[in-house]
Amino acid sequence: MLYQLLLIFMRYTDSRKFTPETDANHKTASPQPIRRITSQTLLGPDGKLIIDHDGQEYLLRKTQAGKLLLTK
């Protein structure tokens, strides 16, 4: 289940790596629209998602009040 959620998340993220050359080109290009994903798609039926950021794990979950909570 978590693997499927991570695949969905990865599909919606930009996988481009910027080098100094491409970064310079990117600044002159027109701005790209910000990616949008529903929280339901991101969190799945369990309402939870583990995010790995710089080797640290964070839990993103939907609370009973319907809000999003990110904890380490």
PyMOL commands that set and color helices and strands:
alter all, ss='L'
color gray80, all
select helices_A, chain A and resi 2-11+20-28+39-43
alter helices_A, ss='H'
color red, helices_A
select strands_A, chain A and resi 48-53+56-62+68-71
alter strands_A, ss='S'
color yellow, strands_A
deselect
rebuild
show_as cartoon
